[in-house]
Amino acid sequence: MSNVTTASTKEAKWWNGGKSPFDVEYGKVMMWYFLMSDAFTFGAFLIAYGTVRFSTNGWPNPNEVFKSYPFAGEGTNAPLVFVSIMTFILIISSVTMVLAVHAGKMMDKKGVVRNMIFTIIGGIAFLSCQAWEWNHLHHEGAWWGMNPFINADGTASTTNFTNFFFTITGFHGFHVFSGVVINIIMLIMTLLNKFEQRGHYLMIEKAGLYWHFVDLVWVFVFTCFYLL
Amino acid sequence: MSHEAVLHSHDSHGHDDHAHHETFLSKYVFSMDHKMIAKQFLITGMVWAVLGGLMSVLFRLQLGYPDASFPWLESILGKWAKGGQITPEAYYALVTTHGTVLVFFVLTAGLSGTFANFLIPLQIGARDMASPFMNMLSYWFFLTASIVMLCSLFVETGPFSGGWVAYPPLSALHDASPGSKSGMDLWIISMALFVVSSLLGGLNYIATILNMRTKGMSMTRLPLTIWALFFTAVLGVLSFPVLLSGFILLIFDRNFGTSFYLSDIFVNGVGALSNEGGSAILYQHLFWFLGHPEVYIILLPAMGMVSEIMSVNSRKPIFGYMAMLGSLFAIAVLAFLVWAHHMFVTGLNPFLGSVFVLLTLLIAVPSAIKVFNWLTTLWRGNIRFTPGMLFAIGFVSLFISGGLTGIWLGNAALDIHLHDTYFVIAHFHIVMGVASMFGMFAGVYHWFPKMYGRYLNNSLGYIHFWVTLAGAYMIFWPMHYEGLAGMPRRYFDFSIWESFKQFAELNRFISTVAMIVFATQILFLINFFYSIFKGRKVTDLNPWKSNTLEWTTPINPGHGNWPGEIPEVHRWPYDYGKDGVDFIPQDVPVGANESSH
């Protein structure tokens, strides 16, 4: 056991059982399996959403529901502009996360710190946007069990449009929030030189996996609620 | 913690030479040693098994003696047994809690929690789990879930009483039944905590098996126990989150006025609901997407342990190692593709139903492969009938008996007649309930010497086995006939139907046997707890003459398992009777003239 070398060396031997099925360290295996597990959680939500939506006669038109943005007056008609900005912010935060992971691989502490700060700002900006959107919809009378919007064909809508919207975007928002907390912890650990001492920035990479997953889920949530 | 840090911390635990300060709390309560965590899971599981078993005795009392009155019942159940007779509400609560507790707390946490924790590091040659801390958390989430569930038994309106599957609207409406009030809230909180526990445990088992194997322990040299526990963990990690999603939607329906599972139906005593657009069937899909893999989460660890115990005690290699492994994999995959066979009478599209029939019946193929491989492992073996071995053989017997009725029930046309009858009760109790319980007993009898450094009493073990095996068949075999005659499950009292009066005697017989079998389990408990402290001491490092690595550790291994270096593995674990040698442990290098297996 004493001949275990560190991660930063390319020939690092994570595992001494002969042939490793995946050439990764155990924490990364755990993270991948966790992400698969979490994908099933979101999958179940989105399939439930699809089941209910397609067994219902009508559904509100997202272009009619999501057409406002902050500081716009009543009756603004800018369909999906705000949510596009939100999505853009989240995807950019994924890019800065990639840069942070890359800086970690280069053992560039400054780069990690800079890009982690950008990623955290991106996450907080996304959450703020979501908070504004929820608040705006709530003011229009939408909430769990309350749906002020009518179906695209003009008929009365069931409450399941808002029920699913708030539950699933809320659950995703909770994931983004957890990601921001994790990223803040990672930033603090970087600043405290924890990873420099360990000789590798694997924790940043694992946090990155989670962050990209949360972004990827948003792509599906966005498609299901705003585009379809 | 980085991998390296973990390895070093393991090293520091591994050497006995430097005294390492252990208080009662750190050794027995907040332990991060996988062996202690396994024991914690086992004891908690046993407490639940006793409670869950006791519940079944109580409701069997009602079914066997519907007209009798037992004043002592009122003294333990209070208002739930006014005048010595169990009330219908209490009956449903007992049935529900019995199911929930036995399925999740005993046969999931108690079984894989115990043996995955205990066997994985010992059999793959690791000092501990990949993350001992997460492992401890896993137990503490399970214990918290247990405590919440226990509390739900004592709330004013009673525990949840809508069946262990918790179908809406019974579970979604507060006013549907007394148990649907705070009892259901606690039930769902407990189950959510349980899902977290199973996730933390499962991730750990997977990562440990993939990454922490000792030198030479390639995947195809793993004992079948480890493969079974690996697939179990994967099943759990991928199916429990779907249940969690289902539960989150259920919580919203209960408390926040949503209509995921509720539509404008009329509920007796509540009236027409104001909800619209939801689907109760949606819940059933989400539930059974976990519910069916759950059956295999319960069965696979038992299968793995039975394979190992059978090979050791037949003094023969397991027959068809790769076939055993392939069938485990096939079962794990098929487990995700058959859930709607629980829903044939929900109005499922008959074509879709027939697809699920096909996939369900396909499970018979890997199951049969396993059965034949067990039988051929026994064939002409030099069998040692230890209590563990007897329970392993009992498992195979029960798995065959219960598996065959699965072919009936998996058939959509037959299922319309048999659905929700005692036939189903008989089927799943034999194939999954009692069989896995037998796997668990086999494991406890077999690995008790490793767990506590002492033997269980054999004579008590034999009595325990024979009474339990005969009793299990006497309890559940007659239920097939009752089910074929149409006797529905979950009914409080059958004596008011003329057509079921003929079963009064039979029901009394079943109830009587159930009580005897329950009493026999107390014999096992006495044996267990007595032997921990006073049992015959193990003097031989390898009492079963087994090949696997856990028997290369000291009789009472400390934290870190091996005092020195971890042994290197040179062969698969089933070299029994090879070249005329009784057994060759895995850490023995391959000899020059040795034949290949």
Interface residues (C-beta under 8 A of the other chain):
Chain A: M1 S2 V4 T6 A7 W14 W15 N16 G17 G18 K19 S20 P21 F22 V24 E25 Y26 G27 V29 M30 Y33 F34 M36 S37 D38 F40 T41 F42 G43 A44 F45 A48 T51 V52 S55 T56 W144 G145 M146 T158 T159 N160 N163 F164 T167 F171 R198 H200 L202 M203
Chain B: S2 H3 E4 A5 V6 L7 H10 D11 I124 A130 S131 L199 G202 L203 N204 I206 A207 T208 L210 N211 M212 R213 T214 K215 G216 M217 S218 M219 V234 V237 L238 S239 F240 P241 V242 L244 S245 G246 I248 L249 F252 F256 G257 T258 S259 F260 N275 E276 G277 G278 S279 L282 H285 L286 F289 E565 I566
